[in-house]
Amino acid sequence: MQAIDATDLRILKVLQEDGGLTGTQVAERAGISQSPCSRRIQALTDAGIIMGRTIELDRRKLGFDLLVETRIKLQSHDPKLLEAFKIAVASIAEIQSAMMMLGEFDFRFQVVVRDIGHYQALLQNRLTSLPGVKEMQSSVVLETIKSTSALPL
């Protein structure tokens, strides 16, 4: 793939705004014809710059009323323990994002649950039994001011 140019950036901006657009719609909004737009989208995908297209769901309208930030400190940073921990975390559907951190805690999760009872069950049955957990803190999110995966192109 060649270097990203202004046309590629326009295409990426359009796709970030609405990943469900057709190739023709993307081309129209990016100001180029459909064939070169499709070729550019394919090249951006082949280069791994476009990693997929998703839709965003309103969690509350689907019954997931609580968002919880969970911070975890591990007993050690043994490579086998870290790998086991990561595999176990990946299997928990309620964890929407999991990030390894520098600082006081080793990991930070965003967890979506239906209510506090759902979180309590998840905490007792899954989170506390993750491999190597030494300490855990949770905070309930009262309001999300901004949430985006869009890059500032």
C-alpha positions, 0 to 999 in steps of 0.5 A: 500500500502506498502512503495514505493521501488526502483522498484516503483520509476522506474515505476513512472519515466517511467510513468512521461516520457510518460504516454501513454505507455502500461503496457508492455512498462512500464515493459520493461523500468522499467526492470521487467516483465509485470504482477508484473508491472501491479499489482504495477501500480494498487497499486500505482493508488489505493493508489492515488500516480498515479492520472491519465495519461495525454498528453501535448499539444502544446498550440501555435500549437492550437492557444493559443499564449499568456500565462498570469500570473494573480495575485489577491488580495481579499477583505477579507478571509471570508470562504464563499467568498473564497469558492465562489471564488474557485468555480468561478475560477474552471469554467473558462477554460482559467485558467490552474493553480490557486494557493492560495498564501502567500504574497502580493497577495492571488492567482496566475493564469496561463491563456492561451488565443489566443491573447491579445484581448481574454485576454482583453475580459476574464479580463473584462467579467470574471476575474474582476467579480470573487467574492471578487476581490480587486486588480489584476495584469497581466504579459504576459509571453514572454518565458517559460524556464521550465514547468514540472509536473514531480517530481524529483524522 
